[in-house]
Amino acid sequence: MSLLFYILIFAYLFYLASRYLFPYLLKRYLRKVHQQYADKQSQNHKEGEVSVNFIPPESQNNKFKPEDAQEVDFEEIKKQKPSNT
């Protein structure tokens, strides 16, 4: 009989926690995360300001050198009509 009583008490406490305590804790956590995000955004940038944090390194191994390029002569090739013989 006492085991059944403890199971009912536990079920009722779990019901109360899921009904009132868990939603309260979730809202509190979400407010905290939202506030941290808003603080981080506001301290880094003013509205309308754009900043670039990545500057690509200059390529040291650039294989193409325009001064070494050779000029290529092209010839126009006329297409011939195929003969039907």
PyMOL commands that set and color helices and strands:
alter all, ss='L'
color gray80, all
select helices_A, chain A and resi 2-44+66-68
alter helices_A, ss='H'
color red, helices_A
deselect
rebuild
show_as cartoon
